[in-house]
Amino acid sequence: MVSLVMAYDIKLDLKQSQQLVMTPQLRDAIAMLQMNNLDLAEYLEQEMEHNPFLEKDETREDTKDDSFDAGTSAANVGSGGSSKFDDPDFALENRVEDKKDLRAHLMEQLNVTITESRDKMIAALLIDRLDESGYLRETPQQSAESLSCSVDRVERLLETLRQFDPTGIFAHDLPDCLALQLEEKNRLDPAMQTLLKNLDVLADADFKKLEKLCGVDRDDLQDMISEIRALNPKPAAEFDYVISQTAIADVLMEKLPKHQGGGWKVRLNHETLPRVLINQEYVALVERGAGDKTEKKFLTDKLHSANWLVQAMDQRAQTILRVASEIIDAQEGFFLFGVEFLKPLTLREVAEEVGVHESTVSRITIDKFIGTPRGLFPLKFFFGSGVSSSDGGGDVSAQAIKAKIKTMIDNEPTQKPLSDEAIANALQNEGIDIARRTVAKYREAMKIGSSSTRRKQKKQLD
C-alpha cells in the first residue's frame, strides 16, 4: 500500500523565461509612432513646456536630408528632397500629367475677387472644407461657429464663392449643384426646380409621377431630364488634386526630374511637424555641476529624457519614410497609371521588406496621409485584398477591379447593358480570375444598379 506522503510528491523546478517589460519610454515611443504630424506637434509642445532642455528650431530650412528615394530612382536630391522648379524637367510644358489642383484654381479666383484680408482668410478656409465632389456640406451657421466669425459674413462670402468656376462649386448637395448650373444657363424655372427636389423619384424612373409634380407632359419632361444629364454632378472631379476637409499630408512624395534619375522622392511634411533641439545652455549647466544634489538629479533626468525624445523622433521619421517608400515601390503602377493598376498589398509584406514587425506598420499607417501627384490619400488606402490573376501576373487589387467594372459599365451599349456574367467573362479574358457573384458584390458596393435596372432607366430616358 502506497502511503499518502509518497503519493503527493512535491517538486520545485526553476525555469528561465524572457518577458518584455513595457517601460514608460517604450510606451511613449509606440504612441509617437501612431500619432500623425498634427498630434505629434501638440505632444512636442507639451513636452517642451515641461522640459527646459527641449526647444523648437525656428531657423530650420530642411538642412537635414531625411528623405528617401523610391520607385526606380536611386538619386539623391539633397536638402530634404527640395528641387528647383526652374529646372527644364519641371517646366509646365514638360509636366502634362501635373494638372492644376482645385485649391490653386479657386485661390486664383479668390485673390482677384476678394481683397479684404480677413475675408480672404475666411474664404481660403472655406475652400479647404470642400469635399471630393466640390460640395460644402456644412451650413453657414456651422462654418461661422468653427471659424469664429459672423453668419452674415460667411453667407456674404459664399454668395461670391458660389459664382466661381467650375460652376456648381460650393453647392450644399447634388440638387443645389445642378441648380447652380441650370441658373447659369437661365433654365431654372419652377418646373425644373420641382424636378430637382424629386431626384429620388427620377432615380426610380417614375415618370408619370414626375409629370404630375412638375406640371409638364412627357416630351417636356424628357427634355428636362436630358438637360440634367448634361450637367456635371461633381464639379471637382476634373481636377487631379482633391481637397480634403481635415486631412493634412504627413508624408509628401514628388516626381524626380529626368536628369536626377527619375523615380520618386518621399519626405516628411515639415510644415506640420516642428523640429526639437537640445538647449545647449542647459547642457553646459549640468556639465558645470551647478545647483544642489536635488537640482542636479532633476536636470540630469530631464536631459536624459530630452535626448531620448530627440532620438525617438529621428527613429520615428526614418521608420515612417521607409514604410512610405516601400508602399510607393509596391504601388508604382497606381502612381503612374491610375487606380486600375493598384495592387493588393498587406501589412506583413511591407513589414518584411522594411524589417519591422507587422504591428509597427499598422501603427504607422493609422490616421496618416500622403500627398502624391494624384492627390491626398490615407496610407491605409494602399492596403487591401485582391483577386488572383490567371495569367501569372500576380493579384489584382479590389479597388482596381472596381475601377475596371465602372469603366465597362460607363461605356456599355445603351440598348444592351452588360450583365454581371458578361463583365466577369470580360475580366477573365483579361486574365483576372473573378466570379459573377464577386462582380455583383463590387457593383453593389459602388451603388450601381443591375443590368435590368440600368436597361429600364435608359429605356425610359430614350
C-alpha distance (Angstrom), angle and dihedral (degrees) to the residues before:
residue distance angle dihedral
M1 . . .
V2 3.77 . .
S3 3.75 114.0 .
L4 3.80 121.8 -125.6
V5 3.80 91.3 -118.1
M6 3.79 92.4 59.8
A7 3.81 93.4 43.8
Y8 3.77 91.7 62.7
D9 3.79 103.8 53.4
I10 3.83 108.1 -178.5
K11 3.81 116.5 -157.4
L12 3.79 133.8 -178.4
D13 3.81 115.6 -144.0
L14 3.80 123.9 -172.8
K15 3.81 114.0 -148.0
Q16 3.77 128.6 -178.0
S17 3.81 119.1 -142.3
Q18 3.78 138.0 167.7
Q19 3.78 122.6 -128.5
L20 3.79 128.9 -179.7
V21 3.78 111.4 -126.4
M22 3.81 112.7 -149.3
T23 3.80 102.1 -137.0
P24 3.81 120.1 -166.3
Q25 3.81 90.3 -109.5
L26 3.80 92.7 51.1
R27 3.79 89.8 48.7
D28 3.82 90.2 50.5
A29 3.81 91.6 48.1
I30 3.80 91.2 53.3
A31 3.81 90.7 47.4
M32 3.83 91.4 49.9
L33 3.79 90.6 51.5
Q34 3.79 90.6 56.4
M35 3.84 95.5 46.5
N36 3.78 119.4 96.8
N37 3.80 118.5 -132.8
L38 3.80 95.4 -90.2
D39 3.80 93.8 49.3
L40 3.80 90.7 46.0
A41 3.81 92.0 49.7
E42 3.81 89.2 54.8
Y43 3.80 90.7 47.8
L44 3.82 91.3 50.8
E45 3.79 91.6 50.4
Q46 3.80 89.4 55.6
E47 3.80 91.8 47.8
M48 3.80 91.9 50.3
E49 3.80 90.4 52.9
H50 3.81 91.3 57.8
N51 3.80 101.3 35.3
P52 3.84 118.3 62.7
F53 3.81 91.1 -164.3
L54 3.80 92.8 64.4
E55 3.79 122.7 80.5
K56 3.80 135.7 163.3
D57 3.80 118.6 -108.5
E58 3.80 102.4 -125.9
T59 3.82 94.9 175.9
R60 3.79 99.0 52.5
E61 3.80 115.6 130.0
D62 3.79 101.5 175.4
T63 3.80 91.6 -75.3
K64 3.77 91.3 156.3
D65 3.78 118.8 69.3
D66 3.78 103.0 -133.9
S67 3.78 95.3 155.0
F68 3.79 131.8 109.5
D69 3.78 133.7 -144.8
A70 3.76 115.9 -127.5
G71 3.75 139.8 178.4
T72 3.78 116.3 21.5
S73 3.77 96.1 -19.9
A74 3.77 130.3 98.0
A75 3.77 94.9 172.6
N76 3.78 124.5 126.3
V77 3.77 113.9 -137.8
G78 3.77 94.6 -172.7
S79 3.78 127.4 -143.1
G80 3.78 104.6 51.4
G81 3.81 91.9 -41.3
S82 3.79 92.3 -69.2
S83 3.80 116.9 156.7
K84 3.78 135.4 -170.7
F85 3.78 110.6 -108.3
D86 3.79 92.3 -152.1
D87 3.82 87.3 75.1
P88 3.83 112.3 117.1
D89 3.80 90.8 -120.0
F90 3.81 89.9 59.7
A91 3.80 95.2 49.1
L92 3.80 113.3 123.0
E93 3.80 94.0 -117.7
N94 3.83 89.9 54.6
R95 3.81 95.3 48.9
V96 3.80 104.0 61.8
E97 3.79 91.5 151.5
D98 3.82 92.6 58.3
K99 3.79 103.1 81.3
K100 3.78 123.0 -179.1
D101 3.77 111.7 -85.3
L102 3.78 121.7 -124.7
R103 3.79 95.5 -110.9
A104 3.81 93.2 53.4
H105 3.80 90.3 47.2
L106 3.80 92.0 52.2
M107 3.82 94.2 41.3
E108 3.80 90.6 56.6
Q109 3.79 89.4 56.6
L110 3.80 91.4 43.3
N111 3.82 93.2 53.8
V112 3.80 90.7 53.3
T113 3.81 97.5 41.4
I114 3.82 104.1 38.0
T115 3.80 120.1 48.0
E116 3.82 106.0 165.5
S117 3.81 107.1 99.4
R118 3.83 98.8 -136.0
D119 3.80 92.2 44.5
K120 3.79 88.9 50.2
M121 3.80 91.4 51.3
I122 3.81 93.6 49.0
A123 3.81 91.6 45.8
A124 3.81 90.4 52.1
L125 3.81 90.0 52.3
L126 3.81 89.9 50.4
I127 3.81 89.2 52.7
D128 3.80 89.0 55.4
R129 3.82 89.6 55.8
L130 3.80 95.4 61.5
D131 3.79 115.5 115.6
E132 3.80 127.3 -133.9
S133 3.82 92.2 -79.9
G134 3.80 94.3 50.1
Y135 3.83 94.4 -104.3
L136 3.80 126.7 136.7
R137 3.78 100.2 -142.0
E138 3.81 98.6 -176.1
T139 3.80 123.3 82.6
P140 3.83 123.6 -112.4
Q141 3.80 87.4 -108.0
Q142 3.81 91.6 55.4
S143 3.80 91.7 46.3
A144 3.80 92.3 48.8
E145 3.79 92.3 49.9
S146 3.81 94.8 49.4
L147 3.82 93.5 43.4
S148 3.83 94.8 43.8
C149 3.79 96.3 -125.2
S150 3.80 136.9 110.1
V151 3.79 123.6 -75.8
D152 3.81 89.3 -128.4
R153 3.79 90.1 58.2
V154 3.80 93.1 50.7
E155 3.80 92.4 46.8
R156 3.82 91.2 49.2
L157 3.80 91.6 50.5
L158 3.79 92.3 46.4
E159 3.80 90.4 55.3
T160 3.80 86.8 61.1
L161 3.80 97.2 39.4
R162 3.81 92.4 50.7
Q163 3.80 88.1 62.0
F164 3.81 92.6 59.1
D165 3.79 124.9 110.1
P166 3.00 128.2 -70.0
T167 3.78 93.1 53.1
G168 3.78 111.2 -123.0
I169 3.78 94.8 39.0
F170 3.83 115.2 138.5
A171 3.80 91.1 24.2
H172 3.82 116.9 153.2
D173 3.80 94.3 -133.2
L174 3.81 142.2 -26.8
P175 3.84 97.8 -66.9
D176 3.81 90.1 48.7
C177 3.81 90.8 48.4
L178 3.80 92.3 51.8
A179 3.82 90.7 44.6
L180 3.82 91.6 56.4
Q181 3.80 90.6 52.9
L182 3.80 93.9 45.9
E183 3.80 90.5 47.2
E184 3.79 89.4 55.3
K185 3.81 88.5 53.8
N186 3.83 90.5 46.9
R187 3.81 89.4 -119.4
L188 3.81 101.0 116.3
D189 3.80 97.3 112.1
P190 3.84 124.0 154.9
A191 3.80 93.1 -92.6
M192 3.80 91.7 52.4
Q193 3.80 91.0 46.7
T194 3.80 89.4 54.5
L195 3.80 90.9 49.2
L196 3.79 91.0 52.4
K197 3.80 90.1 52.1
N198 3.80 89.3 55.1
L199 3.78 103.6 46.5
D200 3.81 88.6 132.0
V201 3.80 88.8 62.1
L202 3.81 88.9 48.9
A203 3.79 90.1 51.9
D204 3.82 88.5 55.3
A205 3.81 88.7 51.1
D206 3.83 90.9 -127.7
F207 3.81 94.6 155.0
K208 3.79 96.9 164.5
K209 3.79 89.9 59.2
L210 3.81 90.8 47.5
E211 3.81 91.8 51.0
K212 3.78 89.5 54.7
L213 3.81 94.8 44.8
C214 3.80 95.0 47.0
G215 3.81 96.0 38.2
V216 3.82 94.2 -127.7
D217 3.79 136.7 117.5
R218 3.80 126.4 -112.6
D219 3.82 95.5 -91.9
D220 3.80 93.0 51.2
L221 3.79 91.0 46.6
Q222 3.80 92.1 51.6
D223 3.82 89.6 51.1
M224 3.79 90.5 50.9
I225 3.79 92.0 49.0
S226 3.80 90.6 49.4
E227 3.80 89.5 53.4
I228 3.80 91.1 51.7
R229 3.80 92.2 48.3
A230 3.81 89.3 55.7
L231 3.83 91.9 57.7
N232 3.81 127.1 92.5
P233 3.83 111.8 -111.8
K234 3.83 92.2 -172.0
P235 3.82 111.3 42.2
A236 3.82 92.3 -178.3
A237 3.81 94.9 53.2
E238 3.81 94.7 89.3
F239 3.81 91.7 63.5
D240 3.80 124.3 84.3
Y241 3.78 95.5 -142.8
V242 3.77 118.6 62.2
I243 3.79 120.8 -155.3
S244 3.79 113.5 -129.5
Q245 3.78 120.7 -153.6
T246 3.79 98.5 -132.7
A247 3.81 108.0 -4.0
I248 3.79 118.2 111.2
A249 3.79 122.8 -176.1
D250 3.80 114.9 -102.9
V251 3.80 90.9 -177.7
L252 3.80 129.0 32.0
M253 3.79 129.1 -156.7
E254 3.76 127.2 -169.2
K255 3.77 136.3 -179.3
L256 3.78 114.9 -106.0
P257 3.83 117.5 -132.4
K258 3.77 119.4 -108.6
H259 3.79 96.0 -107.6
Q260 3.83 88.8 58.4
G261 3.78 93.7 53.7
G262 3.79 101.2 -90.2
G263 3.79 121.9 -115.2
W264 3.78 124.2 96.6
K265 3.79 139.6 -51.6
V266 3.81 120.0 -152.6
R267 3.80 124.6 -166.1
L268 3.78 141.1 157.7
N269 3.80 119.6 -91.0
H270 3.81 100.1 -113.2
E271 3.79 92.7 -177.8
T272 3.80 88.1 76.2
L273 3.78 98.1 34.6
P274 3.82 123.4 63.5
R275 3.79 120.6 -147.6
V276 3.80 116.5 -128.3
L277 3.79 124.8 -149.0
I278 3.80 136.0 -169.5
N279 3.81 112.4 -103.8
Q280 3.79 101.8 -123.9
E281 3.82 93.7 -161.7
Y282 3.78 90.4 64.8
V283 3.81 90.2 44.5
A284 3.82 89.2 56.2
L285 3.81 88.5 49.6
V286 3.80 91.2 56.7
E287 3.80 91.9 45.5
R288 3.83 90.7 53.1
G289 3.79 88.7 53.3
A290 3.81 93.9 -127.9
G291 3.79 119.6 175.9
D292 3.78 133.7 24.7
K293 3.80 126.9 -58.1
T294 3.80 94.1 -86.1
E295 3.81 92.9 50.1
K296 3.80 91.6 47.0
K297 3.81 91.4 52.9
F298 3.80 91.2 47.5
L299 3.81 92.4 50.6
T300 3.79 93.3 43.7
D301 3.80 92.0 51.5
K302 3.81 91.6 47.7
L303 3.81 91.3 48.8
H304 3.79 91.5 51.6
S305 3.80 89.4 48.3
A306 3.81 91.6 49.3
N307 3.81 92.9 49.2
W308 3.78 90.4 49.0
L309 3.82 92.0 50.3
V310 3.81 93.0 51.4
Q311 3.80 90.6 48.9
A312 3.82 91.6 46.4
M313 3.81 90.1 50.9
D314 3.80 91.0 52.5
Q315 3.80 91.9 46.9
R316 3.80 90.4 49.3
A317 3.80 91.6 50.7
Q318 3.80 94.0 49.0
T319 3.81 93.2 47.2
I320 3.81 93.5 48.6
L321 3.80 91.1 48.6
R322 3.79 92.5 49.1
V323 3.81 91.7 49.9
A324 3.82 93.1 45.8
S325 3.80 90.5 47.2
E326 3.80 91.2 52.6
I327 3.82 91.1 49.1
I328 3.81 89.9 52.3
D329 3.81 90.8 49.0
A330 3.80 91.2 50.7
Q331 3.81 95.3 44.8
E332 3.81 100.4 38.8
G333 3.80 90.1 123.6
F334 3.80 89.7 61.2
F335 3.81 93.3 50.6
L336 3.80 91.7 47.9
F337 3.80 102.7 38.7
G338 3.82 110.6 11.9
V339 3.78 142.7 -106.5
E340 3.81 96.1 -38.7
F341 3.80 87.3 69.9
L342 3.80 95.9 52.0
K343 3.80 109.4 127.2
P344 3.80 129.7 -147.8
L345 3.79 109.3 -99.0
T346 3.79 132.2 179.4
L347 3.78 132.2 -157.6
R348 3.79 89.4 -121.0
E349 3.81 93.1 56.4
V350 3.80 91.8 53.5
A351 3.81 91.9 43.3
E352 3.80 91.7 53.5
E353 3.81 92.5 50.0
V354 3.80 93.9 46.5
G355 3.80 94.5 41.4
V356 3.80 99.2 -122.7
H357 3.79 135.6 112.0
E358 3.80 118.6 -81.7
S359 3.81 90.1 -119.0
T360 3.82 89.3 58.8
V361 3.80 91.3 57.2
S362 3.80 89.0 46.8
R363 3.81 91.9 54.1
I364 3.80 92.8 45.6
T365 3.80 93.7 52.8
I366 3.81 96.3 47.6
D367 3.81 114.2 107.6
K368 3.82 94.0 -14.4
F369 3.80 127.5 124.3
I370 3.77 134.0 -157.0
G371 3.79 123.4 -149.2
T372 3.81 109.9 -139.5
P373 3.82 137.9 169.4
R374 3.82 85.8 -99.0
G375 3.78 95.2 52.4
L376 3.78 140.1 -89.7
F377 3.80 116.4 -37.4
P378 3.80 135.3 174.7
L379 3.80 109.9 -116.6
K380 3.82 87.6 -123.7
F381 3.82 88.1 64.9
F382 3.80 90.7 76.8
F383 3.80 94.7 58.2
G384 3.76 122.8 78.0
S385 3.76 148.3 113.4
G386 3.75 123.6 -79.5
V387 3.77 146.5 -169.0
S388 3.78 121.9 -105.1
S389 3.77 120.3 -107.8
S390 3.79 117.3 -131.1
D391 3.80 94.0 -154.3
G392 3.79 94.8 68.0
G393 3.78 92.7 -107.6
G394 3.80 95.4 120.9
D395 3.78 131.3 -107.8
V396 3.80 124.4 -35.9
S397 3.81 120.9 -135.1
A398 3.79 119.1 -111.7
Q399 3.81 88.5 -129.0
A400 3.80 89.9 53.5
I401 3.80 91.5 50.7
K402 3.80 91.3 49.0
A403 3.79 88.8 52.8
K404 3.82 90.4 50.8
I405 3.81 91.8 49.0
K406 3.80 92.1 49.7
T407 3.81 91.6 48.8
M408 3.81 91.0 50.9
I409 3.81 92.4 49.3
D410 3.82 92.6 45.7
N411 3.80 88.8 55.6
E412 3.81 99.6 37.7
P413 3.84 120.5 124.8
T414 3.79 111.5 -85.6
Q415 3.80 93.2 -134.3
K416 3.82 95.4 43.3
P417 3.81 115.6 37.4
L418 3.80 114.9 -162.7
S419 3.79 117.5 -100.4
D420 3.80 120.3 -136.1
E421 3.79 88.7 -108.5
A422 3.82 91.5 52.9
I423 3.81 90.5 50.1
A424 3.81 90.9 48.4
N425 3.82 90.5 50.5
A426 3.81 91.5 49.4
L427 3.80 91.2 50.7
Q428 3.80 90.7 46.9
N429 3.81 88.0 54.0
E430 3.82 86.4 57.2
G431 3.78 89.3 55.0
I432 3.82 97.1 -99.9
D433 3.78 112.5 134.0
I434 3.81 102.5 -143.5
A435 3.81 134.5 146.8
R436 3.80 126.4 -133.4
R437 3.81 91.7 -115.0
T438 3.81 90.0 54.9
V439 3.80 90.1 53.2
A440 3.81 88.7 51.1
K441 3.82 91.0 50.0
Y442 3.81 92.5 50.9
R443 3.82 92.2 44.5
E444 3.80 92.3 51.6
A445 3.81 90.7 47.1
M446 3.82 87.6 57.9
K447 3.83 89.2 49.4
I448 3.81 92.6 -117.8
G449 3.79 116.6 149.0
S450 3.77 125.6 -123.4
S451 3.80 121.3 -90.4
S452 3.81 90.9 -99.0
T453 3.81 91.8 51.4
R454 3.81 91.6 47.6
R455 3.82 90.6 47.4
K456 3.81 90.9 52.6
Q457 3.79 93.5 48.8
K458 3.79 94.2 46.5
K459 3.81 91.6 46.7
Q460 3.79 91.6 53.4
L461 3.81 91.3 49.1
D462 3.80 94.8 50.9
